[in-house]
Amino acid sequence: MDMFDAPSSGVKITDLEGRLLLVFPTEHREAIQTSFGPADAVIADVVVLDGPDSPKKEYGVMLFQKKLQGQTRPKVGTGRAVLGRLGKGIAKAGQSAPWQLIDPTAADTDTARRYLANDLVTTPAANVAEETPPF
């Protein structure tokens, strides 16, 4: 198996609705300039565990959705991942339904465990070399 991945496609998290995701939050950024003004985001490496082309790793995915930030921000810097199926929660009056990770089933958890057991590098963030390159 090749140790290199192709560059991220710049996937939007909302394009992954219904998919089983293993999310490795790597960073929390505040006041990122967007076309809607400054916004906070959690930056995460995401592994799509089901569907076409799975498993597929996406690096540096920006999670602007408040509920997703709340679910993933506590894991920034811990090396721990969040597992869930991306979906929409229940909308509050006058608001859109929030994007969230829905609790995984036992089968979803088994899928994630099999992926981690068979992946050469267990976390996408671990792909970064810890030593200074020799060039």
N, CA and C of each residue as an Amber inpcrd file, in Angstrom:
protein
   405
   0.8500000  -1.1790000   0.0000000   0.0000000   0.0000000   0.0000000
   0.8930000   1.2400000   0.0000000   0.5770000   2.1970000  -0.8490000
   1.3370000   3.4400000  -0.9390000   1.1050000   4.2860000   0.2990000
   2.1380000   4.9440000   0.7830000   2.0060000   5.7530000   1.9920000
   1.5410000   7.1760000   1.7120000   1.2280000   7.5060000   0.4430000
   0.8280000   8.8530000   0.0920000  -0.6440000   8.9030000  -0.2910000
  -1.2780000  10.0130000   0.0570000  -2.6580000  10.2650000  -0.3380000
  -2.6720000  11.4330000  -1.3100000  -3.6950000  11.4890000  -2.1320000
  -3.8780000  12.6210000  -3.0330000  -4.2870000  13.8420000  -2.2010000
  -4.0890000  15.0400000  -2.7390000  -4.5250000  16.2340000  -2.0070000
  -6.0290000  16.1900000  -1.7490000  -6.4440000  16.8590000  -0.6900000
  -7.8570000  16.9290000  -0.3640000  -8.6190000  17.5940000  -1.4970000
  -9.8370000  17.1460000  -1.6890000 -10.6600000  17.6960000  -2.7550000
 -11.3460000  18.9880000  -2.3370000 -11.1540000  19.4060000  -1.0940000
 -11.8340000  20.5990000  -0.6090000 -13.3010000  20.3130000  -0.3260000
 -13.5850000  19.1120000   0.1130000 -14.9610000  18.6880000   0.3600000
 -15.6160000  19.5630000   1.4320000 -16.8890000  19.8490000   1.2390000
 -17.6850000  20.5060000   2.2710000 -18.3200000  19.4020000   3.1010000
 -18.2980000  19.5650000   4.3950000 -18.8250000  18.5260000   5.2770000
 -20.2760000  18.1970000   4.9380000 -21.0570000  19.1850000   4.5360000
 -22.4710000  18.9480000   4.2480000 -22.6820000  18.0760000   3.0110000
 -21.6440000  17.9110000   2.1910000 -21.7370000  17.0130000   1.0390000
 -21.7310000  15.5450000   1.4760000 -21.4500000  15.3060000   2.7430000
 -21.3070000  13.9370000   3.2530000 -22.5150000  13.4820000   4.0720000
 -23.6600000  14.0980000   3.8470000 -24.8600000  13.7490000   4.6040000
 -25.1520000  12.2560000   4.5030000 -25.4420000  11.6430000   5.6470000
 -25.7810000  10.2300000   5.7120000 -24.5910000   9.2870000   5.7590000
 -23.4000000   9.8140000   5.5990000 -22.1940000   8.9840000   5.5670000
 -21.6420000   8.7850000   6.9760000 -21.0040000   7.6550000   7.1910000
 -20.3450000   7.3500000   8.4610000 -18.9780000   8.0150000   8.4540000
 -18.7260000   8.8780000   9.4370000 -17.5090000   9.6700000   9.4750000
 -16.7110000   9.4150000  10.7460000 -15.4120000   9.3030000  10.5700000
 -14.4680000   9.2490000  11.6740000 -13.7430000  10.5870000  11.6230000
 -13.9880000  11.4250000  12.6170000 -13.5180000  12.8140000  12.6000000
 -12.3990000  12.9850000  13.6240000 -11.2310000  13.4540000  13.1400000
 -10.0800000  13.7230000  13.9940000  -9.8940000  15.2370000  14.0680000
 -10.4770000  15.9050000  15.0760000 -10.3320000  17.3510000  15.1900000
  -8.8850000  17.7200000  15.5170000  -8.3120000  18.6350000  14.7360000
  -6.9090000  18.9890000  14.9120000  -6.6990000  20.4040000  15.4290000
  -7.7020000  21.2740000  15.2410000  -7.4830000  22.6820000  15.5780000
  -8.8170000  23.4070000  15.7020000  -8.8390000  24.4360000  16.5330000
  -9.9910000  25.3400000  16.6140000  -9.4920000  26.7250000  16.2220000
 -10.1230000  27.3070000  15.2200000  -9.7370000  28.6440000  14.7690000
 -10.8830000  29.6100000  15.0050000 -10.5260000  30.8150000  15.4210000
 -11.5330000  31.8460000  15.6650000 -11.4420000  32.9230000  14.6010000
 -12.5840000  33.5260000  14.3170000 -12.7030000  34.6970000  13.4460000
 -12.0760000  34.4920000  12.0620000 -12.3580000  33.3590000  11.4470000
 -11.9280000  33.1170000  10.0730000 -12.7790000  34.0040000   9.1690000
 -12.1280000  34.7190000   8.2700000 -12.8740000  35.6010000   7.3720000
 -13.5990000  34.7710000   6.3120000 -14.9090000  34.9170000   6.2450000
 -15.7280000  34.2400000   5.2410000 -16.5520000  35.2870000   4.5010000
 -17.2550000  34.8610000   3.4780000 -18.1050000  35.7950000   2.7320000
 -19.2840000  36.2810000   3.5730000 -19.5540000  35.6130000   4.6880000
 -20.6260000  36.0150000   5.5970000 -20.0910000  36.7560000   6.8190000
 -18.7990000  37.0580000   6.8240000 -18.1660000  37.7090000   7.9640000
 -17.3310000  36.7140000   8.7410000 -16.7220000  37.1600000   9.8440000
 -15.8600000  36.2580000  10.6150000 -16.6620000  35.1270000  11.2620000
 -16.0520000  33.9340000  11.2750000 -16.7050000  32.7620000  11.8660000
 -15.6500000  31.8440000  12.4610000 -16.0260000  31.1580000  13.5300000
 -15.1620000  30.1560000  14.1480000 -15.3430000  28.8240000  13.4180000
 -14.3160000  27.9810000  13.4910000 -14.4120000  26.6570000  12.8790000
 -13.4810000  25.6910000  13.5880000 -13.8580000  24.4370000  13.5750000
 -12.9760000  23.3530000  13.9820000 -12.4040000  22.7830000  12.6870000
 -11.0930000  22.6050000  12.6580000 -10.4260000  21.9980000  11.5120000
 -10.2310000  20.5260000  11.8550000 -10.5830000  19.6530000  10.9190000
 -10.5260000  18.2220000  11.2060000 -10.0840000  17.4310000   9.9890000
  -9.4420000  16.3130000  10.2690000  -9.1760000  15.3100000   9.2530000
 -10.3330000  14.3140000   9.3620000 -10.9500000  14.0050000   8.2380000
 -12.1660000  13.1960000   8.2350000 -11.9520000  11.9630000   7.3650000
 -12.3530000  10.8130000   7.8880000 -12.3350000   9.5860000   7.1060000
 -13.7890000   9.1880000   6.8610000 -14.1580000   9.0980000   5.5820000
 -15.4910000   8.6470000   5.1940000 -15.4250000   7.1310000   5.1260000
 -16.1940000   6.4610000   5.9830000 -16.0720000   5.0150000   6.1460000
 -17.0420000   4.1920000   5.3200000 -18.0190000   4.8360000   4.6730000
 -18.9530000   4.0660000   3.8470000 -19.2980000   4.8520000   2.5880000
 -19.9380000   4.1730000   1.6590000 -20.3120000   4.8090000   0.4100000
 -19.2340000   4.6690000  -0.6460000 -19.4540000   5.3200000  -1.7970000
 -18.5030000   5.2120000  -2.9110000 -17.1020000   5.6730000  -2.5150000
 -16.1030000   4.9910000  -3.0350000 -14.6930000   5.3340000  -2.8100000
 -14.2610000   5.2680000  -1.3490000 -15.0040000   4.5760000  -0.5050000
 -14.6130000   4.5290000   0.9010000 -13.6350000   3.3830000   1.1260000
 -12.7820000   3.4440000   2.1050000 -12.6210000   4.6140000   2.9730000
 -11.8570000   5.7120000   2.2410000 -12.2460000   6.9340000   2.5110000
 -11.6120000   8.0840000   1.8710000 -11.2540000   9.1040000   2.9370000
 -10.0010000   9.5520000   2.9070000  -9.5210000  10.5360000   3.8760000
  -9.5830000  11.9330000   3.2740000 -10.0810000  12.8560000   4.0450000
 -10.1030000  14.2740000   3.6680000  -9.4000000  15.0390000   4.7840000
  -8.4230000  15.8440000   4.4230000  -7.6210000  16.5630000   5.4060000
  -8.0290000  18.0370000   5.4680000  -7.9980000  18.6000000   6.6530000
  -8.2320000  20.0240000   6.8290000  -9.6520000  20.4720000   6.5300000
 -10.6320000  19.6280000   6.8000000 -12.0320000  19.9880000   6.5740000
 -12.4470000  21.0050000   7.6390000 -13.0880000  22.0800000   7.1980000
 -13.5090000  23.1390000   8.1190000 -14.9530000  22.9070000   8.5450000
 -15.1580000  22.7880000   9.8450000 -16.4950000  22.5800000  10.4010000
 -16.9880000  23.9120000  10.9680000 -17.8050000  24.6110000  10.2150000
 -18.3510000  25.8940000  10.6560000 -19.6570000  25.7230000  11.4280000
 -20.3140000  24.5960000  11.2670000 -21.6140000  24.3680000  11.8840000
 -21.4600000  24.2720000  13.4060000 -22.2430000  25.0750000  14.1060000
 -22.1050000  25.2030000  15.5700000 -22.2450000  23.8650000  16.2920000
 -23.2320000  23.0810000  15.9260000 -23.4390000  21.7960000  16.6120000
 -22.2510000  20.8700000  16.3790000 -21.7470000  20.8220000  15.1440000
 -20.5680000  19.9920000  14.8500000 -19.3560000  20.4860000  15.6220000
 -19.2180000  21.7930000  15.7550000 -18.1090000  22.3350000  16.5460000
 -18.2250000  21.8710000  17.9970000 -19.4240000  21.9480000  18.5370000
 -19.6300000  21.5180000  19.9180000 -19.3380000  20.0480000  20.1240000
 -19.6120000  19.2340000  19.1150000 -19.3680000  17.7960000  19.2270000
 -17.8980000  17.4380000  19.0660000 -17.1380000  18.2650000  18.3600000
 -15.7610000  17.9040000  18.0360000 -14.6960000  18.7330000  18.7630000
 -14.9940000  19.9630000  19.1170000 -13.9880000  20.8430000  19.7410000
 -13.3550000  20.2430000  20.9880000 -14.1020000  19.5560000  21.8600000
 -13.4590000  18.9850000  23.0550000 -12.3650000  17.9640000  22.7490000
 -12.3230000  17.4390000  21.5460000 -11.3180000  16.4200000  21.1910000
 -10.0810000  17.0140000  20.5290000 -10.0780000  18.3280000  20.2580000
  -8.9040000  18.9690000  19.6570000  -7.7130000  18.7770000  20.5900000
  -6.6080000  18.3010000  20.0260000  -5.3870000  18.1240000  20.8000000
  -5.3250000  16.8600000  21.6370000  -6.3620000  16.0380000  21.6070000
  -6.3600000  14.8260000  22.4260000  -5.9140000  13.5910000  21.6440000
  -5.9340000  13.6750000  20.3110000  -5.6320000  12.5090000  19.4910000
  -6.8080000  11.5560000  19.3770000  -7.9170000  11.8940000  20.0290000
  -9.1200000  11.0650000  19.9850000  -9.9860000  11.4770000  18.8000000
 -10.7650000  10.5530000  18.2990000 -11.6510000  10.8050000  17.1650000
 -13.1050000  10.7960000  17.6260000 -13.9550000  11.3640000  16.7940000
 -15.3980000  11.3420000  17.0160000 -15.9990000  10.5400000  15.8650000
 -16.8370000   9.5740000  16.1880000 -17.4650000   8.7170000  15.1930000
 -18.9580000   9.0040000  15.1640000 -19.5020000   9.1660000  13.9770000
 -20.9390000   9.3600000  13.8460000 -21.3470000   9.4410000  12.3970000
 -22.6390000   9.4140000  12.1990000 -23.1980000   9.5240000  10.8560000
 -23.7260000  10.9460000  10.7170000 -23.2910000  11.6540000   9.6630000
 -23.6800000  13.0520000   9.4850000 -25.1520000  13.1570000   9.1050000
 -25.8590000  13.9650000   9.8580000 -27.2750000  14.1720000   9.5910000
 -27.7220000  15.5090000  10.1530000 -29.0070000  15.7350000  10.0940000
 -29.5800000  16.9730000  10.6130000 -30.4020000  16.6720000  11.8520000
 -30.2780000  17.5580000  12.8070000 -31.0540000  17.4370000  14.0280000
 -32.4290000  18.0760000  13.8480000 -33.0640000  18.3680000  14.9530000
 -34.3970000  18.9730000  14.9410000 -34.2410000  20.4830000  14.9670000
 -34.9220000  21.1490000  14.0560000 -34.8430000  22.6050000  13.9510000
 -35.6120000  23.2610000  15.0920000 -35.0490000  24.3340000  15.6150000
 -35.7670000  25.1710000  16.5730000 -36.6490000  26.1220000  15.7740000
 -37.6420000  26.6930000  16.4080000 -38.5760000  27.5970000  15.7250000
 -37.8200000  28.7090000  15.0000000 -38.0850000  28.8460000  13.7140000
 -37.4820000  29.9050000  12.9170000 -36.0370000  29.6620000  12.5080000
 -35.5060000  28.4820000  12.7810000 -34.1160000  28.1850000  12.4360000
 -34.0440000  26.9350000  11.5660000 -32.9190000  26.7860000  10.9030000
 -32.6770000  25.5750000  10.1150000 -32.2690000  24.4310000  11.0420000
 -32.5020000  23.2200000  10.5920000 -32.0610000  22.0540000  11.3670000
 -30.5390000  22.0470000  11.4230000 -29.9690000  21.8160000  12.6020000
 -28.5020000  21.8270000  12.7230000 -27.8670000  20.5550000  12.1750000
 -26.7070000  20.7250000  11.5270000 -25.9120000  19.5830000  11.1090000
 -25.2530000  18.9940000  12.3410000 -25.2650000  17.6710000  12.4460000
 -24.6820000  17.0230000  13.6160000 -24.2340000  15.6140000  13.2720000
 -23.3940000  15.0690000  14.1540000 -23.0160000  13.6650000  14.0640000
 -23.9880000  12.8770000  14.9260000 -24.6860000  11.9650000  14.2870000
 -25.6630000  11.1350000  14.9820000 -24.9120000   9.9460000  15.5790000
 -25.2860000   9.5770000  16.8010000 -24.6100000   8.4780000  17.4940000
 -24.4930000   7.2490000  16.5960000 -23.3130000   6.6330000  16.6020000
 -23.1130000   5.4500000  15.7620000 -23.8290000   4.2320000  16.3300000
 -24.1970000   3.3230000  15.4370000 -24.7550000   2.0390000  15.8430000
 -23.5980000   1.1030000  16.1850000 -23.9120000  -0.0600000  16.6980000
 -22.8780000  -1.0630000  16.9780000 -22.1810000  -1.4750000  15.6730000
 -22.9390000  -1.5740000  14.5900000 -22.3470000  -1.9320000  13.2950000
 -21.4130000  -0.8190000  12.8170000 -21.7950000   0.4490000  13.0430000
 -20.9350000   1.5750000  12.6640000 -19.6160000   1.5250000  13.4380000
 -19.7070000   1.2440000  14.7160000 -18.5160000   1.1580000  15.5620000
 -17.6110000   0.0200000  15.0950000 -18.2050000  -1.1030000  14.7300000
 -17.4130000  -2.2330000  14.2050000 -16.7020000  -1.8460000  12.9170000
 -17.3830000  -1.1030000  12.0440000 -16.7770000  -0.6410000  10.7900000
 -15.5600000   0.2230000  11.0860000 -15.6980000   1.1550000  12.0280000
 -14.5850000   2.0420000  12.3870000 -13.4250000   1.2460000  12.9850000
 -13.7250000   0.2950000  13.8320000 -12.6620000  -0.5250000  14.4270000
 -11.9080000  -1.3270000  13.3660000 -12.6520000  -1.8820000  12.4030000
 -11.9970000  -2.6350000  11.3170000 -11.1130000  -1.7080000  10.4950000
 -11.5910000  -0.5100000  10.2210000 -10.7910000   0.4530000   9.4600000
  -9.4990000   0.7670000  10.2130000  -9.6040000   1.1020000  11.4930000
  -8.4200000   1.4620000  12.2770000  -7.4500000   0.2930000  12.4000000
  -7.9640000  -0.9100000  12.5070000  -7.1030000  -2.0910000  12.6320000
  -6.3450000  -2.3740000  11.3360000  -6.9170000  -1.9970000  10.2040000
  -6.3070000  -2.2970000   8.9080000  -5.5570000  -1.1360000   8.2850000
  -5.7180000   0.0590000   8.8360000  -5.0530000   1.2350000   8.2820000
  -3.6130000   1.2610000   8.7800000  -2.6640000   1.5270000   7.8740000
  -1.2560000   1.5730000   8.2770000  -0.9850000   2.6920000   9.2670000
  -1.6340000   3.8070000   9.0820000  -1.5030000   4.9450000   9.9980000
  -2.8700000   5.1300000  10.6280000  -2.9720000   4.9580000  11.9250000
  -4.2900000   4.9130000  12.5510000  -4.9940000   6.2540000  12.6160000
  -4.2740000   7.3570000  12.5180000  -4.9400000   8.6450000  12.5020000
  -4.4050000   9.4780000  11.3530000  -5.2830000  10.1760000  10.6280000
  -4.8020000  11.0080000   9.5370000  -3.7660000  12.0300000   9.9910000
  -3.9210000  12.5880000  11.1730000  -2.9760000  13.5860000  11.6670000
  -1.5820000  12.9970000  11.8490000  -1.4860000  11.6980000  12.0120000
  -0.1890000  11.0510000  12.2080000   0.6160000  10.9700000  10.9210000
   0.0220000  11.3760000   9.8020000   0.7440000  11.3500000   8.5320000
   1.8520000  12.3850000   8.4780000   1.8600000  13.3300000   9.3880000
   2.8770000  14.3680000   9.4050000   4.1080000  13.8280000  10.1170000
   5.2350000  13.8840000   9.4660000   6.4710000  13.3740000  10.0640000
   6.8430000  14.2210000  11.2720000   7.3230000  13.5570000  12.3080000
   7.7090000  14.2760000  13.5200000   9.1620000  14.6810000  13.5160000
   9.9270000  14.1880000  12.5540000  11.3380000  14.5370000  12.4730000
  11.5530000  15.5760000  11.3910000  12.6570000  16.2740000  11.4870000
  13.0110000  17.2280000  10.4500000  13.4540000  16.4570000   9.2150000
  12.8850000  16.7840000   8.0370000  13.2820000  16.0510000   6.8400000
  14.7650000  16.2540000   6.5370000  15.3890000  15.2640000   5.9050000
  16.8490000  15.3200000   5.6620000  17.2330000  16.1450000   4.4500000
  16.3810000  17.0140000   3.9790000  16.7230000  17.8010000   2.7900000
  16.5790000  19.2730000   3.0400000
